[in-house]
Amino acid sequence: MTLQDAKKGALLAKLAPSVAAFVDELLPGGDGWPSGATIGVQFPLVERLIEQNGEQALMALAETLDRIGAPFDGMDPDARVAAVKSMEANEPARFGWLRDAAFQAYYESPIVVTLIDAAGTPYKILPHVSGYDLPRFDRATQTPRHNRGRYIPTDQVAPVDTSGLNLDTVKTDKWGLQR
């Protein structure tokens, strides 16, 4: 084994705790909310990273997290925040992607979804099954009054005449372009 292989192996060996520590700096939890690593945000984050950027992205992530001192063992809270801010400043695109992926994974977690719902904001794990309750449209209070665009009340909407398109007999060759 070469020195390069040994270094690569050491970086990859600490990748899991480094990503977990990074996620916990982004999503520390508190006041009844779990931290990002507690609910496993690091796992969908890494999966999405590989899906979008290939397996080589793991090594690049390991190197980046190593540069900022992750998994932050022995670092005080201010030093951890400074380390993450240095990543944001020095690698804004990578940081932005990781932050967004972490936030998305957190807020789609079934645990967080149920906490949000329990706090009074309707949020369902599987909204497509039953949808969300919507109040009936109230024309008196919900009609747009901003005078931008235009509004046609539903009962005044007229169907579009498509008879001239010969949709029963003419086949589309290219999506919406040629018939």
C-alpha positions in Angstrom: 0.0 0.0 0.0 1.4 3.4 -1.0 1.4 6.5 1.2 -1.3 8.0 -1.1 -3.5 4.9 -0.6 -3.0 5.1 3.2 -4.0 8.8 3.3 -7.1 8.1 1.1 -8.1 5.2 3.3 -7.7 7.3 6.5 -9.8 10.2 5.0 -12.5 7.8 3.9 -12.5 6.0 7.3 -13.4 9.2 9.1 -15.9 10.4 6.4 -19.0 9.1 8.2 -18.3 10.9 11.5 -17.1 14.0 9.6 -20.3 14.3 7.6 -22.3 13.7 10.7 -20.4 16.4 12.6 -20.8 18.8 9.6 -24.6 18.1 9.4 -24.9 18.8 13.1 -23.2 22.2 12.7 -25.8 23.0 10.0 -28.8 21.5 11.9 -27.9 21.5 15.6 -31.4 20.8 16.9 -32.8 22.0 20.2 -36.1 22.9 21.8 -37.5 19.5 21.0 -36.1 19.4 17.5 -33.5 16.6 16.7 -30.2 17.4 15.2 -29.5 16.6 11.6 -27.2 13.7 12.4 -29.6 12.3 15.0 -32.2 11.6 12.3 -29.6 10.6 9.8 -29.5 13.5 7.4 -25.9 12.6 6.4 -27.1 9.4 4.6 -29.5 10.9 2.0 -27.0 13.8 1.6 -24.2 11.4 0.7 -26.5 9.4 -1.6 -27.6 12.5 -3.4 -24.0 13.6 -3.7 -23.0 10.4 -5.4 -26.1 10.4 -7.7 -25.3 13.9 -9.0 -21.5 13.9 -9.0 -20.4 10.3 -9.1 -18.4 8.2 -6.6 -15.3 10.4 -6.9 -17.3 13.1 -5.0 -16.9 11.1 -1.8 -13.1 11.6 -1.8 -13.5 15.3 -2.6 -16.0 15.7 0.3 -13.6 13.8 2.6 -10.8 16.1 1.6 -12.9 19.2 2.1 -14.2 18.1 5.5 -10.6 17.2 6.6 -9.4 20.7 5.6 -11.9 22.3 8.0 -11.1 19.9 10.8 -14.1 17.6 10.7 -15.2 15.7 12.7 -14.3 18.6 15.0 -13.1 16.4 17.9 -11.8 18.6 20.7 -12.9 21.9 19.0 -15.0 24.3 20.9 -18.3 25.4 19.5 -17.0 28.8 18.1 -14.1 27.0 16.4 -16.6 24.6 14.7 -18.7 27.4 13.5 -15.6 29.2 12.2 -14.5 26.0 10.4 -17.9 25.7 8.6 -17.9 29.4 7.7 -14.4 29.0 6.2 -15.8 26.2 4.0 -18.7 28.5 3.0 -16.2 31.3 2.1 -13.6 29.1 0.3 -15.9 26.7 -1.5 -19.2 28.5 -1.8 -20.7 26.2 -4.5 -19.8 23.0 -2.6 -21.0 24.5 0.7 -24.3 25.7 -0.9 -25.0 22.3 -2.4 -24.3 20.5 0.8 -26.3 22.9 2.9 -29.3 22.7 0.6 -29.1 18.9 0.4 -28.9 18.7 4.2 -31.9 21.0 4.7 -33.9 19.1 2.2 -33.1 15.8 3.8 -34.0 17.2 7.2 -37.4 18.6 6.3 -38.4 15.5 4.4 -37.5 13.2 7.3 -40.7 11.6 8.6 -39.6 12.5 12.1 -39.4 16.2 11.3 -42.5 16.1 9.2 -44.5 14.7 12.1 -43.0 17.3 14.5 -44.0 20.2 12.1 -47.5 18.7 11.8 -47.8 18.3 15.6 -46.8 22.0 16.0 -49.9 23.0 14.1 -48.6 23.5 10.5 -50.3 20.9 8.2 -47.5 18.7 6.9 -47.9 15.1 5.8 -45.4 12.4 5.2 -47.4 11.2 2.2 -49.5 14.2 1.0 -50.3 12.6 -2.3 -52.4 9.9 -0.7 -55.1 12.2 0.8 -53.9 15.7 0.1 -54.3 18.7 2.4 -57.6 20.1 3.5 -58.2 23.4 1.7 -61.0 25.7 2.6 -63.6 26.4 -0.1 -62.7 29.3 -2.3 -64.4 32.5 -1.0 -64.9 34.9 -3.8 -65.6 37.8 -1.4 -62.2 37.5 0.4 -60.0 35.7 -2.1 -60.6 37.4 -5.4 -57.4 39.1 -6.6 -57.5 42.9 -6.1 -54.0 43.8 -7.2 -54.9 44.7 -10.7 -52.1 42.7 -12.3 -53.0 40.2 -14.9 -56.6 39.3 -15.0 -59.0 37.0 -13.2 -61.8 35.0 -14.7 -64.3 33.5 -12.2 -64.5 29.8 -12.7 -68.2 29.9 -13.8 -67.2 32.3 -16.6 -64.4 30.1 -18.0 -65.3 28.9 -21.5 -63.9 25.7 -23.0 -61.3 26.0 -25.8 -62.5 24.7 -29.1 -60.0 22.0 -30.2 -62.0 20.5 -33.0 -59.7 22.2 -35.6 -56.7 20.3 -34.3 -58.0 16.9 -35.5 -56.7 15.2 -32.4 -58.5 11.9 -33.2 -56.7 11.4 -36.5 -53.5 13.4 -36.5 -50.5 11.8 -34.7 -47.9 13.9 -32.9 -44.4 13.2 -34.4 -42.5 15.5 -32.0 -43.8 16.6 -28.6 -46.0 19.6 -29.4 -44.0 20.6 -32.5 -45.1 18.7 -35.5 -48.3 17.0 -36.5 
